[in-house]
Amino acid sequence: MQQILNSIPKGLLAFLVLAGGILFFILGDPPKTVCDAQMDLFKQAQLKFLYVDPKSKAAEKTTKFERLSQHCRSTNSPGGCFELFQLTKRMLDDLNAVPLECRSDVAGSKVVRDAVSFMAELMVRLAWGEDSPGTYAQKFGWLDVADISLYCRLKSFYQNYFGEPKWVALREKLLKGLPGAEKYSRSHIWDHSILSEDCSRYP
């Protein structure tokens, strides 16, 4: 080995060592792209809600999203879900603030995809209740206009970034999985669930 090293000109050897060091640095800590930087900014904006803050002194193993989601489901009331809905709106605002060329990368992350899917499903289930609403007019349950607008934003986001076929698959899964759905026809479930609401009515 020493003979091989001695046979290499010192200038070339220095170049190889330098090039090797640079390559090691790049592979170990590759330079960030513009979209990587946008993802970092989004994570920073969503610390504690979607992401656990690594600098937090409290040893919290769950996010605020997880805790608020559980609280909303257990209380099933406007007061119990208010903060979750507000922070979900802020999440969508932060996603819309990401430049268009990077938005699909950020939206496609598992954390965002799971949060949007969960919230859309949660709102459908909250509106439906324990069984089919008695009339078409009752299909919103306790959700108000602002809540329905949030559901429509989630639906639109899902369609735009995950594709219409995936939204249809989620919709059909929900139609079959709502409490008491086995007792009703698909058309009845559709008419009595928030899934049939015309979202063009909401800004």
Backbone as CSV, one residue per row, in Angstrom:
resi,resn,N_x,N_y,N_z,CA_x,CA_y,CA_z,C_x,C_y,C_z
1,MET,0.830,-1.200,0.000,0.000,0.000,0.000,0.869,1.256,0.000
2,GLN,1.937,1.214,0.833,2.836,2.358,0.912,3.533,2.591,-0.421
3,GLN,3.867,1.490,-1.109,4.526,1.622,-2.411,3.600,2.263,-3.434
4,ILE,2.325,1.880,-3.369,1.341,2.475,-4.294,1.218,3.962,-4.049
5,LEU,1.133,4.339,-2.766,1.019,5.759,-2.422,2.247,6.536,-2.866
6,ASN,3.434,5.906,-2.695,4.684,6.580,-3.077,4.782,6.768,-4.583
7,SER,4.122,5.883,-5.339,4.205,5.959,-6.805,3.286,7.029,-7.379
8,ILE,2.338,7.508,-6.582,1.409,8.538,-7.057,2.024,9.908,-6.821
9,PRO,2.064,10.750,-7.862,2.595,12.113,-7.684,1.871,12.827,-6.557
10,LYS,2.654,13.617,-5.800,2.074,14.281,-4.639,0.916,15.207,-5.005
11,GLY,1.038,15.891,-6.135,-0.039,16.785,-6.569,-1.323,16.016,-6.831
12,LEU,-1.227,14.874,-7.497,-2.389,14.049,-7.792,-2.960,13.458,-6.507
13,LEU,-2.068,13.046,-5.605,-2.518,12.473,-4.339,-3.302,13.506,-3.528
14,ALA,-2.811,14.730,-3.509,-3.504,15.789,-2.776,-4.884,16.054,-3.386
15,PHE,-4.922,16.023,-4.740,-6.198,16.237,-5.425,-7.191,15.127,-5.090
16,LEU,-6.709,13.877,-5.084,-7.590,12.745,-4.779,-8.125,12.817,-3.350
17,VAL,-7.266,13.208,-2.420,-7.691,13.338,-1.026,-8.740,14.429,-0.896
18,LEU,-8.506,15.564,-1.555,-9.449,16.674,-1.502,-10.784,16.289,-2.142
19,ALA,-10.696,15.650,-3.318,-11.921,15.238,-4.019,-12.697,14.226,-3.190
20,GLY,-11.976,13.314,-2.540,-12.630,12.314,-1.698,-13.328,12.952,-0.517
21,GLY,-12.684,13.964,0.056,-13.284,14.670,1.191,-14.555,15.398,0.793
22,ILE,-14.507,16.048,-0.382,-15.689,16.769,-0.878,-16.824,15.790,-1.153
23,LEU,-16.492,14.655,-1.784,-17.506,13.643,-2.092,-18.139,13.103,-0.814
24,PHE,-17.307,12.857,0.194,-17.818,12.366,1.478,-18.765,13.383,2.112
25,PHE,-18.384,14.654,2.017,-19.221,15.721,2.594,-20.560,15.808,1.881
26,ILE,-20.540,15.723,0.538,-21.771,15.834,-0.251,-22.702,14.659,0.031
27,LEU,-22.107,13.450,0.083,-22.932,12.269,0.341,-23.472,12.263,1.759
28,GLY,-22.666,12.753,2.690,-23.097,12.763,4.090,-24.098,13.858,4.393
29,ASP,-23.976,14.983,3.702,-24.889,16.114,3.935,-25.146,16.811,2.601
30,PRO,-25.967,16.176,1.742,-26.185,16.725,0.408,-26.787,18.122,0.465
31,PRO,-26.444,18.996,-0.491,-26.992,20.349,-0.489,-28.503,20.317,-0.664
32,LYS,-29.192,21.206,0.007,-30.649,21.232,-0.054,-31.121,21.916,-1.332
33,THR,-32.211,21.392,-1.875,-32.839,22.043,-3.009,-33.767,23.137,-2.485
34,VAL,-34.310,23.923,-3.398,-35.250,24.966,-3.013,-36.464,24.340,-2.318
35,CYS,-36.923,23.200,-2.840,-38.104,22.551,-2.262,-37.791,21.916,-0.901
36,ASP,-36.542,21.462,-0.713,-36.140,20.981,0.611,-36.239,22.123,1.622
37,ALA,-35.802,23.296,1.204,-35.858,24.469,2.086,-37.310,24.844,2.390
38,GLN,-38.179,24.726,1.395,-39.600,25.031,1.611,-40.227,24.025,2.569
39,MET,-39.799,22.772,2.473,-40.301,21.753,3.389,-39.869,22.080,4.804
40,ASP,-38.645,22.537,4.967,-38.147,22.925,6.292,-38.956,24.096,6.860
41,LEU,-39.279,25.059,5.998,-40.071,26.215,6.437,-41.476,25.789,6.865
42,PHE,-42.056,24.856,6.106,-43.388,24.370,6.450,-43.357,23.627,7.788
43,LYS,-42.345,22.788,7.969,-42.213,22.055,9.236,-42.055,23.021,10.398
44,GLN,-41.285,24.075,10.190,-41.081,25.066,11.247,-42.404,25.748,11.602
45,ALA,-43.214,26.046,10.580,-44.498,26.700,10.818,-45.482,25.772,11.520
46,GLN,-45.300,24.466,11.324,-46.235,23.489,11.876,-45.678,22.716,13.079
47,LEU,-44.601,23.254,13.657,-44.060,22.614,14.859,-45.122,22.581,15.953
48,LYS,-45.188,21.491,16.640,-46.110,21.220,17.748,-47.481,20.761,17.254
49,PHE,-47.957,21.301,16.116,-49.254,20.828,15.616,-49.067,19.540,14.825
50,LEU,-48.330,19.590,13.724,-48.091,18.379,12.927,-46.800,17.665,13.289
51,TYR,-45.857,18.414,13.828,-44.534,17.841,14.121,-44.163,18.105,15.578
52,VAL,-43.522,17.130,16.185,-43.035,17.300,17.557,-41.825,18.222,17.523
53,ASP,-41.813,19.210,18.380,-40.704,20.151,18.452,-39.538,19.489,19.180
54,PRO,-38.423,19.224,18.477,-37.286,18.560,19.125,-36.651,19.393,20.225
55,LYS,-36.886,20.706,20.212,-36.297,21.592,21.221,-37.217,21.796,22.427
56,SER,-38.397,21.207,22.359,-39.335,21.384,23.458,-38.800,20.732,24.724
57,LYS,-38.897,21.459,25.841,-38.431,20.918,27.118,-39.360,19.825,27.617
58,ALA,-40.625,19.954,27.264,-41.582,18.917,27.662,-41.347,17.667,26.834
59,ALA,-41.310,16.541,27.497,-41.048,15.274,26.808,-42.335,14.752,26.173
60,GLU,-42.843,15.504,25.193,-44.083,15.123,24.532,-43.787,14.189,23.364
61,LYS,-44.426,13.047,23.384,-44.209,12.070,22.325,-45.294,12.149,21.262
62,THR,-46.321,12.945,21.504,-47.391,13.098,20.534,-47.494,14.550,20.096
63,THR,-48.075,14.753,18.928,-48.260,16.108,18.419,-49.581,16.676,18.924
64,LYS,-49.709,17.972,18.776,-50.958,18.626,19.155,-52.094,18.124,18.261
65,PHE,-51.777,17.826,17.016,-52.779,17.285,16.101,-53.369,15.987,16.650
66,GLU,-52.522,15.102,17.135,-53.007,13.832,17.677,-53.862,14.054,18.920
67,ARG,-53.419,14.934,19.803,-54.163,15.167,21.041,-55.502,15.853,20.774
68,LEU,-55.498,16.854,19.901,-56.737,17.558,19.591,-57.713,16.673,18.815
69,SER,-57.191,15.807,17.975,-58.047,14.889,17.213,-58.777,13.946,18.157
70,GLN,-58.038,13.433,19.118,-58.651,12.529,20.094,-59.711,13.258,20.914
71,HIS,-59.409,14.490,21.296,-60.357,15.278,22.088,-61.622,15.578,21.277
72,CYS,-61.445,15.921,20.006,-62.572,16.229,19.141,-63.474,15.011,18.983
73,ARG,-62.880,13.863,18.744,-63.683,12.641,18.568,-64.438,12.276,19.839
74,SER,-63.782,12.441,20.977,-64.418,12.025,22.235,-65.519,12.984,22.666
75,THR,-65.364,14.276,22.395,-66.379,15.247,22.798,-67.470,15.397,21.741
76,ASN,-67.065,15.288,20.478,-68.015,15.400,19.351,-68.913,16.623,19.518
77,SER,-68.267,17.782,19.657,-69.010,19.015,19.886,-68.253,20.203,19.292
78,PRO,-68.945,21.315,19.029,-68.263,22.496,18.489,-67.105,22.962,19.366
79,GLY,-67.322,22.999,20.677,-66.255,23.442,21.577,-65.088,22.479,21.605
80,GLY,-65.376,21.202,21.557,-64.322,20.193,21.623,-63.489,20.095,20.364
81,CYS,-64.013,20.586,19.237,-63.299,20.486,17.959,-62.806,21.834,17.440
82,PHE,-63.157,22.910,18.137,-62.862,24.252,17.634,-61.371,24.454,17.351
83,GLU,-60.515,24.139,18.319,-59.082,24.395,18.147,-58.505,23.531,17.030
84,LEU,-58.939,22.286,16.947,-58.465,21.401,15.872,-58.827,21.981,14.508
85,PHE,-60.046,22.450,14.364,-60.483,23.025,13.087,-59.681,24.282,12.752
86,GLN,-59.456,25.133,13.749,-58.712,26.373,13.514,-57.280,26.096,13.076
87,LEU,-56.636,25.155,13.742,-55.249,24.839,13.402,-55.156,24.092,12.073
88,THR,-56.203,23.361,11.721,-56.232,22.704,10.405,-56.338,23.756,9.304
89,LYS,-57.139,24.796,9.537,-57.221,25.896,8.577,-55.855,26.560,8.408
90,ARG,-55.153,26.748,9.526,-53.823,27.363,9.465,-52.858,26.462,8.696
91,MET,-52.980,25.150,8.887,-52.140,24.205,8.146,-52.361,24.357,6.642
92,LEU,-53.636,24.442,6.226,-53.939,24.609,4.805,-53.427,25.947,4.291
93,ASP,-53.505,26.997,5.116,-52.960,28.303,4.729,-51.451,28.211,4.523
94,ASP,-50.764,27.507,5.427,-49.311,27.351,5.309,-48.948,26.541,4.068
95,LEU,-49.769,25.547,3.740,-49.526,24.758,2.526,-49.715,25.617,1.284
96,ASN,-50.724,26.463,1.298,-50.975,27.345,0.153,-49.897,28.411,0.007
97,ALA,-49.173,28.675,1.087,-48.090,29.669,1.039,-46.826,29.099,0.402
98,VAL,-46.765,27.773,0.276,-45.603,27.139,-0.362,-45.654,27.431,-1.860
99,PRO,-44.527,27.825,-2.482,-44.530,28.090,-3.927,-45.075,26.897,-4.711
100,LEU,-45.753,27.189,-5.814,-46.425,26.148,-6.589,-45.495,25.014,-6.993
101,GLU,-44.251,25.368,-7.356,-43.327,24.340,-7.835,-42.917,23.356,-6.742
102,CYS,-43.143,23.720,-5.487,-42.755,22.845,-4.379,-43.959,22.286,-3.617
103,ARG,-45.149,22.768,-3.954,-46.309,22.414,-3.154,-46.611,20.914,-3.193
104,SER,-46.437,20.297,-4.359,-46.709,18.858,-4.463,-45.743,18.055,-3.602
105,ASP,-44.490,18.503,-3.516,-43.502,17.804,-2.686,-43.899,17.871,-1.223
106,VAL,-44.305,19.048,-0.773,-44.690,19.218,0.624,-45.994,18.474,0.914
107,ALA,-46.972,18.644,0.020,-48.269,17.989,0.211,-48.150,16.471,0.171
108,GLY,-47.168,15.983,-0.578,-47.010,14.544,-0.722,-46.334,13.862,0.441
109,SER,-45.856,14.634,1.424,-45.216,14.011,2.575,-46.253,13.218,3.368
110,LYS,-45.827,12.139,3.983,-46.757,11.243,4.687,-47.519,11.976,5.789
111,VAL,-46.837,12.858,6.497,-47.475,13.580,7.602,-48.650,14.412,7.095
112,VAL,-48.436,15.152,6.023,-49.490,15.998,5.470,-50.609,15.141,4.880
113,ARG,-50.227,14.130,4.107,-51.232,13.256,3.481,-52.129,12.600,4.527
114,ASP,-51.523,12.103,5.592,-52.299,11.441,6.653,-53.203,12.437,7.378
115,ALA,-52.698,13.650,7.618,-53.494,14.658,8.332,-54.706,15.084,7.514
116,VAL,-54.508,15.325,6.218,-55.612,15.747,5.361,-56.647,14.625,5.236
117,SER,-56.182,13.396,5.050,-57.100,12.249,4.938,-57.896,12.075,6.220
118,PHE,-57.204,12.155,7.355,-57.869,11.974,8.653,-58.931,13.046,8.872
119,MET,-58.589,14.302,8.591,-59.525,15.393,8.856,-60.753,15.315,7.949
120,ALA,-60.554,14.963,6.687,-61.698,14.823,5.783,-62.632,13.732,6.291
121,GLU,-62.057,12.604,6.681,-62.864,11.494,7.191,-63.544,11.868,8.503
122,LEU,-62.808,12.539,9.396,-63.373,12.929,10.677,-64.594,13.832,10.493
123,MET,-64.496,14.793,9.603,-65.597,15.736,9.417,-66.823,15.054,8.814
124,VAL,-66.600,14.095,7.931,-67.719,13.327,7.371,-68.418,12.553,8.486
125,ARG,-67.626,11.945,9.356,-68.198,11.137,10.442,-68.885,12.007,11.500
126,LEU,-68.328,13.158,11.793,-68.955,14.055,12.763,-70.313,14.527,12.261
127,ALA,-70.398,14.843,10.986,-71.667,15.304,10.420,-72.706,14.188,10.414
128,TRP,-72.276,12.976,10.127,-73.189,11.833,10.043,-73.738,11.430,11.409
129,GLY,-72.879,11.358,12.407,-73.294,10.968,13.744,-73.305,9.466,13.948
130,GLU,-74.128,9.008,14.873,-74.171,7.588,15.228,-75.009,6.756,14.261
131,ASP,-75.818,7.415,13.484,-76.652,6.740,12.488,-77.045,7.772,11.441
132,SER,-77.744,7.327,10.416,-78.129,8.240,9.348,-78.935,9.417,9.881
133,PRO,-78.594,10.649,9.463,-79.433,11.794,9.828,-80.868,11.549,9.363
134,GLY,-81.817,12.042,10.137,-83.220,11.780,9.821,-83.670,12.364,8.501
135,THR,-83.175,13.560,8.164,-83.578,14.219,6.924,-82.343,14.763,6.208
136,TYR,-82.550,15.123,4.944,-81.473,15.714,4.156,-80.945,16.981,4.830
137,ALA,-81.861,17.756,5.403,-81.486,19.034,6.026,-80.609,18.841,7.253
138,GLN,-80.613,17.636,7.825,-79.834,17.371,9.038,-78.471,16.746,8.743
139,LYS,-78.093,16.685,7.484,-76.874,15.952,7.121,-75.580,16.625,7.603
140,PHE,-75.673,17.847,8.087,-74.472,18.534,8.571,-74.262,18.326,10.064
141,GLY,-75.218,17.718,10.761,-75.081,17.553,12.193,-74.916,18.910,12.859
142,TRP,-73.910,19.027,13.736,-73.677,20.308,14.405,-72.684,21.193,13.658
143,LEU,-72.158,20.734,12.535,-71.202,21.546,11.770,-71.881,22.794,11.233
144,ASP,-71.197,23.945,11.350,-71.764,25.179,10.813,-71.145,25.492,9.452
145,VAL,-71.491,26.632,8.891,-71.038,26.986,7.551,-69.506,27.035,7.463
146,ALA,-68.859,27.589,8.497,-67.393,27.667,8.506,-66.775,26.266,8.527
147,ASP,-67.399,25.344,9.244,-66.894,23.973,9.311,-67.048,23.264,7.967
148,ILE,-68.185,23.478,7.324,-68.415,22.853,6.015,-67.435,23.415,4.988
149,SER,-67.150,24.720,5.111,-66.159,25.341,4.235,-64.795,24.695,4.425
150,LEU,-64.441,24.375,5.664,-63.180,23.696,5.936,-63.182,22.310,5.302
151,TYR,-64.275,21.576,5.443,-64.374,20.253,4.806,-64.148,20.379,3.295
152,CYS,-64.764,21.405,2.683,-64.623,21.590,1.238,-63.183,21.939,0.850
153,ARG,-62.513,22.684,1.695,-61.090,22.984,1.434,-60.257,21.705,1.496
154,LEU,-60.542,20.859,2.462,-59.822,19.591,2.580,-60.088,18.713,1.361
155,LYS,-61.334,18.657,0.935,-61.703,17.862,-0.240,-60.969,18.372,-1.477
156,SER,-60.988,19.682,-1.683,-60.329,20.279,-2.841,-58.826,20.006,-2.816
157,PHE,-58.226,20.166,-1.640,-56.797,19.903,-1.494,-56.495,18.444,-1.848
158,TYR,-57.297,17.538,-1.323,-57.103,16.106,-1.571,-57.179,15.806,-3.067
159,GLN,-58.180,16.355,-3.727,-58.348,16.113,-5.158,-57.178,16.678,-5.963
160,ASN,-56.728,17.874,-5.607,-55.669,18.538,-6.362,-54.311,17.868,-6.225
161,TYR,-54.004,17.372,-5.020,-52.647,16.887,-4.783,-52.515,15.366,-4.732
162,PHE,-53.591,14.675,-4.468,-53.512,13.212,-4.435,-54.265,12.581,-5.595
163,GLY,-55.062,13.380,-6.302,-55.754,12.905,-7.483,-57.212,12.544,-7.237
164,GLU,-58.029,12.779,-8.253,-59.452,12.478,-8.165,-59.726,11.000,-7.879
165,PRO,-59.002,10.055,-8.541,-59.270,8.633,-8.253,-59.079,8.280,-6.779
166,LYS,-58.077,8.876,-6.120,-57.858,8.577,-4.698,-58.957,9.192,-3.839
167,TRP,-59.451,10.365,-4.250,-60.568,10.947,-3.511,-61.807,10.062,-3.645
168,VAL,-62.072,9.586,-4.840,-63.227,8.717,-5.064,-63.100,7.447,-4.223
169,ALA,-61.887,6.894,-4.151,-61.670,5.681,-3.342,-61.946,5.965,-1.866
170,LEU,-61.470,7.113,-1.371,-61.722,7.486,0.027,-63.213,7.714,0.253
171,ARG,-63.842,8.400,-0.664,-65.278,8.680,-0.554,-66.089,7.388,-0.479
172,GLU,-65.790,6.437,-1.357,-66.538,5.184,-1.377,-66.294,4.371,-0.107
173,LYS,-65.067,4.424,0.400,-64.760,3.734,1.658,-65.578,4.329,2.799
174,LEU,-65.694,5.648,2.806,-66.469,6.324,3.846,-67.956,5.998,3.731
175,LEU,-68.464,6.002,2.530,-69.883,5.704,2.334,-70.247,4.331,2.886
176,LYS,-69.327,3.389,2.758,-69.590,2.031,3.238,-69.308,1.879,4.732
177,GLY,-68.460,2.757,5.275,-68.016,2.577,6.653,-68.704,3.433,7.694
178,LEU,-69.637,4.291,7.294,-70.337,5.135,8.268,-71.229,4.279,9.171
179,PRO,-71.401,4.664,10.433,-72.227,3.878,11.358,-73.638,3.636,10.808
180,GLY,-74.038,2.383,10.782,-75.373,2.029,10.307,-75.514,1.980,8.805
181,ALA,-74.403,2.157,8.078,-74.476,2.216,6.615,-75.050,0.943,5.998
182,GLU,-74.836,-0.179,6.674,-75.313,-1.458,6.119,-76.834,-1.519,6.004
183,LYS,-77.526,-0.642,6.692,-78.997,-0.649,6.681,-79.588,0.156,5.528
184,TYR,-78.738,0.911,4.824,-79.258,1.848,3.831,-78.632,1.607,2.458
185,SER,-79.325,2.117,1.459,-78.792,2.053,0.091,-77.705,3.111,-0.069
186,ARG,-76.894,2.945,-1.101,-75.841,3.926,-1.340,-76.448,5.302,-1.590
187,SER,-77.530,5.373,-2.331,-78.146,6.663,-2.646,-78.651,7.363,-1.376
188,HIS,-79.175,6.581,-0.427,-79.636,7.176,0.833,-78.440,7.739,1.609
189,ILE,-77.377,6.955,1.692,-76.186,7.415,2.426,-75.616,8.665,1.766
190,TRP,-75.544,8.646,0.457,-75.018,9.788,-0.285,-75.848,11.047,-0.003
191,ASP,-77.152,10.941,-0.107,-78.032,12.094,0.089,-77.992,12.627,1.518
192,HIS,-77.725,11.741,2.480,-77.787,12.142,3.888,-76.399,12.372,4.504
193,SER,-75.365,12.407,3.685,-74.020,12.661,4.211,-73.457,13.936,3.610
194,ILE,-72.497,14.492,4.279,-71.861,15.727,3.822,-71.101,15.523,2.514
195,LEU,-70.844,14.260,2.180,-70.126,13.944,0.952,-70.865,14.453,-0.296
196,SER,-72.170,14.579,-0.208,-72.955,15.014,-1.366,-73.083,16.526,-1.456
197,GLU,-72.529,17.242,-0.497,-72.668,18.696,-0.508,-71.929,19.328,-1.690
198,ASP,-72.541,20.314,-2.298,-71.961,21.043,-3.423,-70.985,22.077,-2.876
199,CYS,-69.698,21.788,-3.029,-68.679,22.667,-2.436,-68.490,23.954,-3.211
200,SER,-69.087,24.074,-4.390,-68.971,25.331,-5.137,-69.735,26.463,-4.442
201,ARG,-70.553,26.105,-3.472,-71.320,27.106,-2.709,-70.481,27.778,-1.638
202,TYR,-69.292,27.248,-1.384,-68.478,27.760,-0.269,-67.218,28.382,-0.805
203,PRO,-66.854,29.559,-0.326,-65.659,30.265,-0.829,-64.378,29.572,-0.410
